[in-house]
Every structure is written in structure tokens, then in C-alpha cells.
Amino acid sequence: MKKIVIIDGGPRKNFNTASMLQKFAEGSSSVSSDIEIKTVRLYGIDYKGCMSCMACKIKNKASNVCKFKDALTPILEEIAQADGLVLGSPIYFGDITGQMRTFLERLAFPWLSYNDYSLTAPKKMPVVLIETMNGLPERNNSNGYGSMEYCIKGALGEPKHLIAYNTYQVKNYDRFELGGFSEEAKRQYRDENWEKDLQKAYDAGKQMAESIKG
């Protein structure tokens, strides 16, 4: 059975990033019941970033899957054998969340050879990178997945990007000190764009599933 692994790097179970990833999963599931869709919430597991143990670089025992043992280990092993990968994160201070960054350290460092600086994953696969952010298309400070995208591209292949802009930070702006934002303007943008963003996520999920179903 083919498998798509979806990594949710956002803290909120039912908000913007989670909704985009859910729609992606629905799109993938619509193609075939023979494709397993697994979603992992990083905020729900106990793990650390790269421990610099260098176990993945030991001579004659080098591995392109992280060797440090914790709750992330079985997930990394599943990704190594998966057929598609989806990463989703809100953008905080211009970057992906800390949980997503530490996950990517563990995923990508074993790919890197210090002999020739090549990047080699266990297998190539389609990748979709999803961002949700407060910024606008014409005005945002997002670095996206930053240098980690270079590793993803080198090891897995060119990723597809989906970005949902100007998303709601909260459901009720009256409860919070958010005077720098116009809820009316954000609501108008959301009414015009949010369903389109969700549809794009659904379509991307469908496209990935169709590309791997064989």
C-alpha cells in the first residue's frame, strides 16, 4: 500500500494550518482507498532536534535516517519508506515553528554527506510545503522553510508550495489586544480567499495521490 505522511507543525488542532492539512488529506483520500494517509501533529509528541550525536555519520555504519531514539524515531522511519510527504506550519516571526524546524533537523541531517556534501534521502518522493501566515502576498516577512527547503529539494525533489495569506489569528478579535489589525478587513479577505485556499489544498492532495497510486 502506498503512503502519504502529513506533518502538522502548528500548535492548534483546529485552526488554519490544521484545516489546510485536513483538506489535503481529504483530497488524497478521494483518489484511492489503497493509499494510506497518516497525519502527525508535532506538538503532540515528545522529541528533540538534532542531538549532534553523529551516529548517522559513523564509518561503515552511516545512515540516512536519524539514529537517535525518541518518540520521533518511528515517524522518521515511516517517512523513509513513504511515497509522499506534506509539511505544514504557521509562520511565526517570519519562520516556520520551532517544532517544525527541530523535526527537519532530524529528518535532513542524516541525508547530508560530509564527504562530498551531497544530499541523499532513502527515496525520492513528491513534497508539498504549506504555510499559513498573517502577512499579505505583497507584504510579508516570511522566510518559509528557509535553508531546510534547500535540503528537501536536494534530497527528495522540487517541492510544491501552498501559502494561505492574511489568516485569522483568533476567532474573536474583541477578546485580545490586536488593535493593529482591522478585523473587518481580515474578514473580507478571508471571505474572498479562505475557501479558495482550502480548495487548493484539496486539489494538491488529489494531485499527489494520483501521481503515486501507480
NULOSE-283818 format. One line per field, with one value per atom (N, C-alpha, C): residue number from 1; residue in one letter; atom name; x, y, z. Coordinates in steps of 0.1 Angstrom, whole numbers, plus 5000, padded with zeros to 4 digits. Atoms other than C-alpha are relative to their C-alpha. Last residue first. Layout:
BEGIN
resi NUM, ... $
resn a, ... $
name CA, ... $
px X, ... $
py Y, ... $
pz Z, ... $
! end
This chain:
BEGIN
resi 214, 214, 214, 213, 213, 213, 212, 212, 212, 211, 211, 211, 210, 210, 210, 209, 209, 209, 208, 208, 208, 207, 207, 207, 206, 206, 206, 205, 205, 205, 204, 204, 204, 203, 203, 203, 202, 202, 202, 201, 201, 201, 200, 200, 200, 199, 199, 199, 198, 198, 198, 197, 197, 197, 196, 196, 196, 195, 195, 195, 194, 194, 194, 193, 193, 193, 192, 192, 192, 191, 191, 191, 190, 190, 190, 189, 189, 189, 188, 188, 188, 187, 187, 187, 186, 186, 186, 185, 185, 185, 184, 184, 184, 183, 183, 183, 182, 182, 182, 181, 181, 181, 180, 180, 180, 179, 179, 179, 178, 178, 178, 177, 177, 177, 176, 176, 176, 175, 175, 175, 174, 174, 174, 173, 173, 173, 172, 172, 172, 171, 171, 171, 170, 170, 170, 169, 169, 169, 168, 168, 168, 167, 167, 167, 166, 166, 166, 165, 165, 165, 164, 164, 164, 163, 163, 163, 162, 162, 162, 161, 161, 161, 160, 160, 160, 159, 159, 159, 158, 158, 158, 157, 157, 157, 156, 156, 156, 155, 155, 155, 154, 154, 154, 153, 153, 153, 152, 152, 152, 151, 151, 151, 150, 150, 150, 149, 149, 149, 148, 148, 148, 147, 147, 147, 146, 146, 146, 145, 145, 145, 144, 144, 144, 143, 143, 143, 142, 142, 142, 141, 141, 141, 140, 140, 140, 139, 139, 139, 138, 138, 138, 137, 137, 137, 136, 136, 136, 135, 135, 135, 134, 134, 134, 133, 133, 133, 132, 132, 132, 131, 131, 131, 130, 130, 130, 129, 129, 129, 128, 128, 128, 127, 127, 127, 126, 126, 126, 125, 125, 125, 124, 124, 124, 123, 123, 123, 122, 122, 122, 121, 121, 121, 120, 120, 120, 119, 119, 119, 118, 118, 118, 117, 117, 117, 116, 116, 116, 115, 115, 115, 114, 114, 114, 113, 113, 113, 112, 112, 112, 111, 111, 111, 110, 110, 110, 109, 109, 109, 108, 108, 108, 107, 107, 107, 106, 106, 106, 105, 105, 105, 104, 104, 104, 103, 103, 103, 102, 102, 102, 101, 101, 101, 100, 100, 100, 99, 99, 99, 98, 98, 98, 97, 97, 97, 96, 96, 96, 95, 95, 95, 94, 94, 94, 93, 93, 93, 92, 92, 92, 91, 91, 91, 90, 90, 90, 89, 89, 89, 88, 88, 88, 87, 87, 87, 86, 86, 86, 85, 85, 85, 84, 84, 84, 83, 83, 83, 82, 82, 82, 81, 81, 81, 80, 80, 80, 79, 79, 79, 78, 78, 78, 77, 77, 77, 76, 76, 76, 75, 75, 75, 74, 74, 74, 73, 73, 73, 72, 72, 72, 71, 71, 71, 70, 70, 70, 69, 69, 69, 68, 68, 68, 67, 67, 67, 66, 66, 66, 65, 65, 65, 64, 64, 64, 63, 63, 63, 62, 62, 62, 61, 61, 61, 60, 60, 60, 59, 59, 59, 58, 58, 58, 57, 57, 57, 56, 56, 56, 55, 55, 55, 54, 54, 54, 53, 53, 53, 52, 52, 52, 51, 51, 51, 50, 50, 50, 49, 49, 49, 48, 48, 48, 47, 47, 47, 46, 46, 46, 45, 45, 45, 44, 44, 44, 43, 43, 43, 42, 42, 42, 41, 41, 41, 40, 40, 40, 39, 39, 39, 38, 38, 38, 37, 37, 37, 36, 36, 36, 35, 35, 35, 34, 34, 34, 33, 33, 33, 32, 32, 32, 31, 31, 31, 30, 30, 30, 29, 29, 29, 28, 28, 28, 27, 27, 27, 26, 26, 26, 25, 25, 25, 24, 24, 24, 23, 23, 23, 22, 22, 22, 21, 21, 21, 20, 20, 20, 19, 19, 19, 18, 18, 18, 17, 17, 17, 16, 16, 16, 15, 15, 15, 14, 14, 14, 13, 13, 13, 12, 12, 12, 11, 11, 11, 10, 10, 10, 9, 9, 9, 8, 8, 8, 7, 7, 7, 6, 6, 6, 5, 5, 5, 4, 4, 4, 3, 3, 3, 2, 2, 2, 1, 1, 1 $
resn g, g, g, k, k, k, i, i, i, s, s, s, e, e, e, a, a, a, m, m, m, q, q, q, k, k, k, g, g, g, a, a, a, d, d, d, y, y, y, a, a, a, k, k, k, q, q, q, l, l, l, d, d, d, k, k, k, e, e, e, w, w, w, n, n, n, e, e, e, d, d, d, r, r, r, y, y, y, q, q, q, r, r, r, k, k, k, a, a, a, e, e, e, e, e, e, s, s, s, f, f, f, g, g, g, g, g, g, l, l, l, e, e, e, f, f, f, r, r, r, d, d, d, y, y, y, n, n, n, k, k, k, v, v, v, q, q, q, y, y, y, t, t, t, n, n, n, y, y, y, a, a, a, i, i, i, l, l, l, h, h, h, k, k, k, p, p, p, e, e, e, g, g, g, l, l, l, a, a, a, g, g, g, k, k, k, i, i, i, c, c, c, y, y, y, e, e, e, m, m, m, s, s, s, g, g, g, y, y, y, g, g, g, n, n, n, s, s, s, n, n, n, n, n, n, r, r, r, e, e, e, p, p, p, l, l, l, g, g, g, n, n, n, m, m, m, t, t, t, e, e, e, i, i, i, l, l, l, v, v, v, v, v, v, p, p, p, m, m, m, k, k, k, k, k, k, p, p, p, a, a, a, t, t, t, l, l, l, s, s, s, y, y, y, d, d, d, n, n, n, y, y, y, s, s, s, l, l, l, w, w, w, p, p, p, f, f, f, a, a, a, l, l, l, r, r, r, e, e, e, l, l, l, f, f, f, t, t, t, r, r, r, m, m, m, q, q, q, g, g, g, t, t, t, i, i, i, d, d, d, g, g, g, f, f, f, y, y, y, i, i, i, p, p, p, s, s, s, g, g, g, l, l, l, v, v, v, l, l, l, g, g, g, d, d, d, a, a, a, q, q, q, a, a, a, i, i, i, e, e, e, e, e, e, l, l, l, i, i, i, p, p, p, t, t, t, l, l, l, a, a, a, d, d, d, k, k, k, f, f, f, k, k, k, c, c, c, v, v, v, n, n, n, s, s, s, a, a, a, k, k, k, n, n, n, k, k, k, i, i, i, k, k, k, c, c, c, a, a, a, m, m, m, c, c, c, s, s, s, m, m, m, c, c, c, g, g, g, k, k, k, y, y, y, d, d, d, i, i, i, g, g, g, y, y, y, l, l, l, r, r, r, v, v, v, t, t, t, k, k, k, i, i, i, e, e, e, i, i, i, d, d, d, s, s, s, s, s, s, v, v, v, s, s, s, s, s, s, s, s, s, g, g, g, e, e, e, a, a, a, f, f, f, k, k, k, q, q, q, l, l, l, m, m, m, s, s, s, a, a, a, t, t, t, n, n, n, f, f, f, n, n, n, k, k, k, r, r, r, p, p, p, g, g, g, g, g, g, d, d, d, i, i, i, i, i, i, v, v, v, i, i, i, k, k, k, k, k, k, m, m, m $
name N, CA, C, N, CA, C, N, CA, C, N, CA, C, N, CA, C, N, CA, C, N, CA, C, N, CA, C, N, CA, C, N, CA, C, N, CA, C, N, CA, C, N, CA, C, N, CA, C, N, CA, C, N, CA, C, N, CA, C, N, CA, C, N, CA, C, N, CA, C, N, CA, C, N, CA, C, N, CA, C, N, CA, C, N, CA, C, N, CA, C, N, CA, C, N, CA, C, N, CA, C, N, CA, C, N, CA, C, N, CA, C, N, CA, C, N, CA, C, N, CA, C, N, CA, C, N, CA, C, N, CA, C, N, CA, C, N, CA, C, N, CA, C, N, CA, C, N, CA, C, N, CA, C, N, CA, C, N, CA, C, N, CA, C, N, CA, C, N, CA, C, N, CA, C, N, CA, C, N, CA, C, N, CA, C, N, CA, C, N, CA, C, N, CA, C, N, CA, C, N, CA, C, N, CA, C, N, CA, C, N, CA, C, N, CA, C, N, CA, C, N, CA, C, N, CA, C, N, CA, C, N, CA, C, N, CA, C, N, CA, C, N, CA, C, N, CA, C, N, CA, C, N, CA, C, N, CA, C, N, CA, C, N, CA, C, N, CA, C, N, CA, C, N, CA, C, N, CA, C, N, CA, C, N, CA, C, N, CA, C, N, CA, C, N, CA, C, N, CA, C, N, CA, C, N, CA, C, N, CA, C, N, CA, C, N, CA, C, N, CA, C, N, CA, C, N, CA, C, N, CA, C, N, CA, C, N, CA, C, N, CA, C, N, CA, C, N, CA, C, N, CA, C, N, CA, C, N, CA, C, N, CA, C, N, CA, C, N, CA, C, N, CA, C, N, CA, C, N, CA, C, N, CA, C, N, CA, C, N, CA, C, N, CA, C, N, CA, C, N, CA, C, N, CA, C, N, CA, C, N, CA, C, N, CA, C, N, CA, C, N, CA, C, N, CA, C, N, CA, C, N, CA, C, N, CA, C, N, CA, C, N, CA, C, N, CA, C, N, CA, C, N, CA, C, N, CA, C, N, CA, C, N, CA, C, N, CA, C, N, CA, C, N, CA, C, N, CA, C, N, CA, C, N, CA, C, N, CA, C, N, CA, C, N, CA, C, N, CA, C, N, CA, C, N, CA, C, N, CA, C, N, CA, C, N, CA, C, N, CA, C, N, CA, C, N, CA, C, N, CA, C, N, CA, C, N, CA, C, N, CA, C, N, CA, C, N, CA, C, N, CA, C, N, CA, C, N, CA, C, N, CA, C, N, CA, C, N, CA, C, N, CA, C, N, CA, C, N, CA, C, N, CA, C, N, CA, C, N, CA, C, N, CA, C, N, CA, C, N, CA, C, N, CA, C, N, CA, C, N, CA, C, N, CA, C, N, CA, C, N, CA, C, N, CA, C, N, CA, C, N, CA, C, N, CA, C, N, CA, C, N, CA, C, N, CA, C, N, CA, C, N, CA, C, N, CA, C, N, CA, C, N, CA, C, N, CA, C, N, CA, C, N, CA, C, N, CA, C, N, CA, C, N, CA, C, N, CA, C, N, CA, C, N, CA, C, N, CA, C, N, CA, C, N, CA, C, N, CA, C, N, CA, C, N, CA, C, N, CA, C, N, CA, C, N, CA, C, N, CA, C, N, CA, C, N, CA, C, N, CA, C, N, CA, C, N, CA, C $
px 4994, 5008, 4990, 5009, 4989, 5005, 4994, 5018, 4992, 4987, 5009, 5007, 5001, 4972, 5014, 5005, 4977, 5000, 4989, 4999, 4995, 4989, 4973, 5011, 5005, 4944, 5011, 5000, 4963, 4995, 4986, 4971, 5001, 4995, 4935, 5014, 5007, 4924, 5005, 4994, 4950, 4994, 4987, 4939, 5007, 5002, 4903, 5014, 5004, 4912, 4999, 4988, 4930, 4997, 4991, 4899, 5013, 5005, 4877, 5008, 4997, 4899, 4995, 4989, 4901, 5001, 4996, 4872, 5010, 5012, 4856, 5003, 5002, 4891, 4988, 4990, 4900, 4997, 5003, 4867, 5010, 5011, 4872, 4996, 4996, 4907, 4988, 4991, 4895, 5004, 5008, 4867, 5007, 5007, 4890, 4991, 5014, 4913, 4993, 5007, 4946, 4986, 4993, 4969, 4994, 5005, 4944, 5007, 4996, 4951, 4996, 4994, 4949, 5007, 4985, 4926, 5005, 4994, 4890, 5014, 5004, 4873, 5007, 4990, 4893, 4997, 5007, 4871, 5011, 5014, 4882, 4993, 5010, 4919, 4986, 4991, 4950, 4991, 5004, 4928, 5010, 5009, 4947, 4996, 5009, 4962, 4990, 4996, 4979, 4988, 5013, 4974, 5004, 5000, 5005, 4987, 5013, 5009, 5000, 5003, 5042, 4986, 5010, 5053, 4996, 5013, 5086, 4990, 5006, 5114, 4986, 5005, 5129, 4994, 5013, 5136, 4995, 5002, 5172, 4988, 4988, 5183, 4998, 4999, 5148, 5012, 5012, 5143, 5001, 4998, 5178, 4989, 4989, 5173, 5003, 5006, 5139, 5011, 5005, 5157, 4994, 4990, 5176, 4996, 4986, 5145, 5010, 4992, 5112, 5015, 5005, 5093, 5008, 4989, 5114, 4996, 4997, 5083, 5012, 4986, 5084, 5004, 4998, 5051, 5015, 4993, 5038, 5000, 4991, 5026, 5008, 4991, 5012, 5010, 5007, 4998, 5010, 4995, 5012, 4991, 5008, 4992, 5004, 4994, 5005, 4991, 5011, 4997, 5006, 4998, 5025, 4986, 5012, 5022, 5004, 4997, 5052, 4988, 5008, 5042, 5003, 5001, 5067, 4992, 5006, 5067, 4999, 5014, 5091, 4994, 5006, 5127, 4985, 5006, 5140, 4994, 5003, 5162, 4993, 5011, 5173, 4998, 5005, 5207, 4989, 5012, 5221, 4993, 5013, 5256, 4989, 5011, 5282, 4988, 5001, 5311, 4988, 4989, 5325, 4999, 4989, 5303, 5013, 4987, 5273, 5010, 4989, 5239, 5013, 4999, 5208, 5014, 4995, 5213, 5001, 4986, 5209, 5006, 4990, 5176, 5014, 5003, 5149, 5012, 4999, 5163, 4998, 4986, 5169, 5002, 4993, 5135, 5015, 5003, 5118, 5009, 4992, 5137, 4997, 4985, 5125, 5008, 4997, 5089, 5015, 5002, 5088, 5003, 4988, 5104, 4998, 4999, 5076, 5012, 5008, 5083, 5001, 4995, 5098, 4990, 4994, 5090, 5005, 4988, 5084, 5007, 4998, 5059, 5013, 4988, 5047, 5000, 5002, 5022, 5013, 4997, 5034, 4995, 5008, 5026, 5003, 4996, 5048, 4992, 5006, 5035, 5004, 4998, 5054, 4994, 5003, 5047, 5001, 5001, 5056, 4997, 5013, 5067, 5001, 5006, 5096, 4987, 4990, 5119, 4994, 4997, 5089, 5010, 5012, 5079, 5002, 4999, 5114, 4989, 4990, 5112, 5002, 5005, 5079, 5010, 5008, 5093, 4993, 4994, 5121, 4991, 4999, 5102, 5005, 5013, 5092, 4999, 5010, 5129, 4986, 5013, 5159, 4991, 5004, 5187, 4986, 4999, 5196, 4997, 4995, 5183, 5001, 5011, 5177, 5006, 5007, 5203, 4987, 5014, 5226, 4994, 5007, 5264, 4985, 5014, 5275, 4992, 5005, 5308, 4986, 4994, 5322, 4995, 4989, 5299, 5004, 4988, 5279, 5012, 5003, 5244, 5012, 5002, 5256, 4997, 4992, 5269, 4999, 4993, 5255, 5009, 4986, 5248, 5007, 4992, 5215, 5015, 4988, 5194, 5009, 4993, 5161, 5013, 4990, 5142, 5005, 4988, 5111, 5009, 4989, 5079, 5013, 4990, 5048, 5012, 5005, 5016, 5010, 5002, 5031, 4994, 4988, 5044, 4999, 4999, 5010, 5012, 4992, 5014, 5000, 4997, 4989, 5006, 4997, 4989, 5004, 4997, 4972, 5002, 5001, 4973, 5004, 4989, 4967, 4997, 4988, 4947, 5012, 5000, 4914, 5013, 4999, 4921, 5000, 4994, 4917, 4999, 5010, 4894, 5004, 5009, 4918, 4990, 4992, 4944, 4991, 4997, 4919, 5007, 5012, 4907, 5001, 5003, 4942, 4987, 4991, 4949, 4998, 5005, 4917, 5010, 5012, 4929, 4994, 4995, 4963, 4988, 4994, 4947, 5005, 5010, 4925, 5005, 5006, 4954, 4988, 4991, 4973, 4994, 4997, 4944, 5009, 5000, 4928, 5006, 5011, 4916, 5000, 5006, 4944, 4990, 5014, 4964, 4994, 5004, 5002, 4985, 5007, 5012, 4995, 4991, 5039, 4994, 5006, 5015, 5009, 4994, 5034, 4994, 5002, 5015, 5005, 4998, 5028, 4998, 4997, 5015, 5000, 5002, 5016, 5004, 4993, 5012, 4997, 5008, 5000, 5009 $
py 5010, 5036, 4994, 5012, 5055, 4988, 5012, 5079, 4987, 5002, 5108, 4988, 5005, 5105, 4997, 5014, 5108, 4994, 5009, 5139, 4986, 5001, 5155, 4991, 5009, 5148, 4997, 5014, 5163, 4990, 5004, 5194, 4985, 5004, 5197, 4995, 5012, 5196, 4995, 5011, 5222, 4986, 5003, 5244, 4989, 5008, 5240, 4997, 5014, 5251, 4991, 5006, 5282, 4986, 5003, 5290, 4993, 5012, 5286, 4997, 5012, 5311, 4987, 5009, 5337, 4987, 5001, 5361, 4989, 5004, 5356, 4998, 5014, 5356, 4995, 5008, 5389, 4985, 4998, 5405, 4991, 5008, 5391, 5000, 5015, 5404, 4991, 5002, 5439, 4985, 4999, 5438, 4997, 5013, 5425, 5001, 4998, 5455, 4987, 5007, 5447, 5004, 4997, 5469, 4994, 4988, 5468, 5004, 5002, 5432, 5012, 4987, 5433, 4999, 5000, 5403, 5014, 5005, 5395, 5003, 4991, 5417, 4995, 4989, 5399, 5009, 4988, 5368, 5010, 5000, 5338, 5012, 5004, 5344, 5000, 5004, 5349, 4994, 4996, 5349, 4995, 5008, 5343, 5006, 4992, 5370, 4992, 4987, 5346, 5006, 4993, 5309, 5013, 4990, 5296, 5006, 4994, 5264, 5009, 4991, 5254, 5004, 4992, 5223, 5009, 5000, 5208, 5009, 4986, 5201, 5000, 4994, 5167, 5013, 5006, 5145, 5004, 5014, 5150, 4994, 5008, 5183, 4985, 5000, 5199, 4991, 5007, 5190, 4998, 5015, 5201, 4992, 5004, 5235, 4985, 5002, 5238, 4995, 5014, 5234, 4996, 5009, 5266, 4985, 4996, 5286, 4990, 5011, 5268, 5002, 5013, 5300, 4989, 5007, 5331, 4985, 5014, 5350, 4995, 5001, 5388, 4985, 5010, 5396, 4999, 4995, 5424, 4990, 4989, 5419, 5005, 5004, 5384, 5011, 4999, 5396, 4996, 4991, 5385, 5000, 4987, 5368, 5010, 4988, 5334, 5012, 4991, 5298, 5012, 4989, 5279, 5007, 4992, 5245, 5010, 4991, 5227, 5010, 4988, 5198, 5007, 4993, 5170, 5013, 4987, 5143, 5007, 5000, 5114, 5014, 4987, 5104, 4999, 5001, 5075, 5014, 5015, 5068, 4999, 5006, 5105, 4985, 5012, 5116, 4995, 5002, 5151, 4988, 5004, 5155, 4998, 4991, 5174, 4998, 4992, 5153, 5010, 5004, 5135, 5009, 4992, 5153, 4996, 5006, 5136, 5011, 4992, 5152, 4992, 5000, 5130, 5005, 5013, 5122, 4999, 5001, 5160, 4986, 4996, 5162, 4998, 5006, 5145, 5001, 5014, 5153, 4992, 5003, 5189, 4985, 5000, 5190, 4998, 5012, 5180, 4999, 5011, 5207, 4987, 4999, 5233, 4988, 5004, 5221, 5000, 5015, 5222, 4995, 5007, 5257, 4985, 5002, 5269, 4993, 5012, 5280, 4999, 5013, 5315, 4989, 5002, 5351, 4987, 4992, 5358, 4997, 4992, 5329, 5008, 4992, 5314, 5009, 4986, 5286, 5007, 4992, 5252, 5014, 4989, 5223, 5008, 4992, 5197, 5012, 4986, 5171, 5006, 4993, 5140, 5014, 4985, 5114, 5006, 4997, 5077, 5015, 4995, 5067, 5004, 5010, 5044, 5005, 5005, 5070, 4990, 4991, 5088, 4994, 5000, 5058, 5009, 5013, 5056, 4998, 4998, 5093, 4987, 4991, 5087, 5002, 5007, 5057, 5008, 5010, 5078, 4992, 4996, 5109, 4988, 5001, 5095, 5003, 4994, 5090, 4998, 5007, 5071, 5009, 4997, 5089, 4995, 5012, 5070, 5003, 4997, 5096, 4988, 4999, 5080, 5003, 4988, 5085, 5001, 5002, 5060, 5013, 4987, 5057, 4997, 5001, 5024, 5012, 5013, 5018, 4997, 5007, 5049, 4986, 5009, 5066, 4992, 4998, 5095, 4990, 5002, 5088, 5001, 5014, 5083, 4997, 5004, 5119, 4985, 5012, 5125, 4994, 5000, 5161, 4988, 5001, 5159, 5001, 5008, 5171, 5001, 4997, 5185, 4991, 4989, 5170, 5001, 5003, 5148, 5013, 4995, 5145, 4996, 5010, 5142, 5006, 5011, 5161, 4990, 4995, 5194, 4990, 4999, 5176, 5004, 4987, 5165, 5001, 5000, 5135, 5015, 4987, 5128, 5000, 4999, 5095, 5014, 4986, 5089, 5001, 4997, 5053, 5015, 4991, 5050, 5003, 5008, 5019, 5009, 5006, 5036, 4992, 5014, 5057, 4996, 5006, 5092, 4985, 5001, 5108, 4992, 5012, 5100, 4998, 5013, 5124, 4988, 5001, 5153, 4987, 5004, 5146, 4999, 5014, 5146, 4996, 5007, 5180, 4985, 5000, 5193, 4993, 5009, 5182, 4999, 5014, 5198, 4990, 5002, 5231, 4986, 5001, 5229, 4998, 5013, 5220, 4999, 5010, 5250, 4986, 4999, 5274, 4989, 4986, 5263, 4999, 4998, 5230, 5014, 5012, 5214, 5002, 5000, 5245, 4989, 5003, 5242, 4998, 4989, 5240, 4996, 4993, 5217, 5012, 4987, 5193, 5006, 4995, 5166, 5013, 4985, 5147, 5004, 4995, 5113, 5015, 4986, 5098, 5004, 4992, 5060, 5015, 4987, 5035, 5008, 4988, 5000, 5012 $
pz 5009, 4902, 4991, 4999, 4930, 4991, 4994, 4933, 5000, 5005, 4910, 5005, 5014, 4916, 4995, 4999, 4954, 4986, 4995, 4949, 5000, 5010, 4926, 5005, 5011, 4950, 4990, 4995, 4979, 4990, 4999, 4958, 5006, 5013, 4949, 5000, 5004, 4985, 4986, 4992, 4995, 4996, 5005, 4966, 5007, 5012, 4977, 4994, 4996, 5012, 4988, 4995, 4998, 5004, 5011, 4977, 5005, 5007, 5007, 4988, 4991, 5026, 4993, 5003, 4998, 5007, 5014, 4995, 4996, 5007, 5029, 4985, 4997, 5045, 4992, 5007, 5028, 5002, 5014, 5040, 4992, 5003, 5075, 4985, 5000, 5076, 4997, 5012, 5066, 4999, 5011, 5092, 4987, 5002, 5118, 4988, 5003, 5112, 4998, 5011, 5128, 4999, 5013, 5148, 4988, 5006, 5177, 4987, 5014, 5185, 4992, 5003, 5223, 4986, 5000, 5225, 4996, 4987, 5234, 5001, 4989, 5207, 5013, 4998, 5180, 5011, 4995, 5183, 5003, 5005, 5162, 5004, 4990, 5166, 4994, 4989, 5143, 5011, 4987, 5112, 5011, 4993, 5080, 5013, 4992, 5059, 5007, 4994, 5035, 5008, 4997, 5028, 5007, 4989, 5011, 5001, 4998, 4991, 5011, 4989, 4977, 5000, 5004, 4956, 5012, 4993, 4964, 4994, 5000, 4939, 5007, 5013, 4947, 5002, 5003, 4978, 4986, 4996, 4987, 4995, 5004, 4970, 5003, 5015, 4972, 4996, 5005, 5009, 4985, 4997, 5018, 4994, 5008, 5001, 5002, 5013, 5018, 4990, 5000, 5051, 4987, 5005, 5043, 5000, 4999, 5047, 4994, 4994, 5052, 4999, 5003, 5046, 5007, 5006, 5051, 4996, 4999, 5057, 4993, 4996, 5062, 5001, 4990, 5044, 5003, 4988, 5023, 5011, 5004, 4987, 5012, 5011, 4993, 4997, 5013, 5027, 4989, 5010, 5061, 4987, 4999, 5088, 4989, 4994, 5078, 5001, 4997, 5068, 5008, 4990, 5051, 5002, 4997, 5033, 5011, 4989, 5017, 5002, 5000, 4994, 5013, 4988, 4986, 4998, 5001, 4959, 5014, 4998, 4967, 4998, 5005, 4962, 5002, 5013, 4984, 4996, 5003, 5014, 4986, 4992, 5012, 4996, 5005, 4997, 5010, 4992, 4999, 4995, 5007, 4986, 5010, 4998, 5006, 4992, 5012, 4992, 5000, 5010, 5022, 4988, 4998, 5048, 4992, 5000, 5034, 5002, 5004, 5043, 5001, 5015, 5043, 4996, 5005, 5080, 4985, 4998, 5087, 4996, 5011, 5069, 5003, 5013, 5090, 4991, 4998, 5125, 4987, 4997, 5116, 5000, 5013, 5099, 5002, 5008, 5131, 4988, 4993, 5150, 4993, 5002, 5125, 5006, 5014, 5125, 4997, 5001, 5163, 4986, 4995, 5163, 4999, 4985, 5141, 5004, 4995, 5105, 5015, 5002, 5101, 5004, 5013, 5097, 4997, 5001, 5134, 4987, 4988, 5134, 4999, 5000, 5101, 5013, 5000, 5105, 5000, 4988, 5095, 4999, 4998, 5072, 5012, 4988, 5057, 5001, 4999, 5033, 5013, 4987, 5022, 4999, 5002, 4995, 5014, 5015, 4988, 4998, 5005, 5023, 4985, 5009, 5032, 4994, 5009, 5048, 4990, 5011, 5061, 4990, 5009, 5082, 4988, 5007, 5097, 4990, 5010, 5106, 4992, 5010, 5123, 4989, 5009, 5142, 4989, 5007, 5156, 4990, 5014, 5166, 4991, 5006, 5200, 4985, 4991, 5210, 4992, 4997, 5197, 5009, 4987, 5179, 5004, 4991, 5148, 5014, 4987, 5122, 5009, 4991, 5088, 5014, 5004, 5060, 5007, 5003, 5078, 4995, 5003, 5081, 4996, 4994, 5096, 4997, 5003, 5077, 5006, 5012, 5092, 5000, 4996, 5118, 4987, 5008, 5102, 5003, 5014, 5113, 4991, 5002, 5149, 4985, 5012, 5148, 4997, 4996, 5183, 4989, 5004, 5173, 5005, 4988, 5192, 4998, 5002, 5162, 5013, 5012, 5175, 4999, 5000, 5204, 4986, 5008, 5208, 5001, 4993, 5228, 4993, 4997, 5206, 5007, 4991, 5204, 5003, 4987, 5191, 5010, 4993, 5161, 5015, 4994, 5150, 5008, 4987, 5127, 5004, 4995, 5099, 5013, 4985, 5081, 5003, 4997, 5047, 5015, 4986, 5035, 5002, 4996, 4997, 5015, 4998, 4987, 5003, 4987, 4993, 5003, 4999, 4962, 5015, 5012, 4949, 5000, 5010, 4974, 4988, 4998, 5002, 4990, 5002, 4988, 5001, 5015, 4985, 4997, 5006, 5021, 4985, 4997, 5034, 4993, 5008, 5017, 5002, 5014, 5032, 4991, 5001, 5066, 4986, 5001, 5060, 5000, 5014, 5052, 4999, 5010, 5083, 4986, 4999, 5106, 4990, 5006, 5093, 5000, 5014, 5099, 4994, 5006, 5131, 4986, 5008, 5146, 4993, 5006, 5164, 4989, 4997, 5173, 4991, 4986, 5178, 5002, 4993, 5141, 5014, 4991, 5127, 5007, 4996, 5111, 5011, 4987, 5093, 5003, 4999, 5066, 5014, 4986, 5056, 5000, 4999, 5023, 5015, 4987, 5020, 4998, 5001, 4991, 5013, 5000, 5000, 5000 $
! end
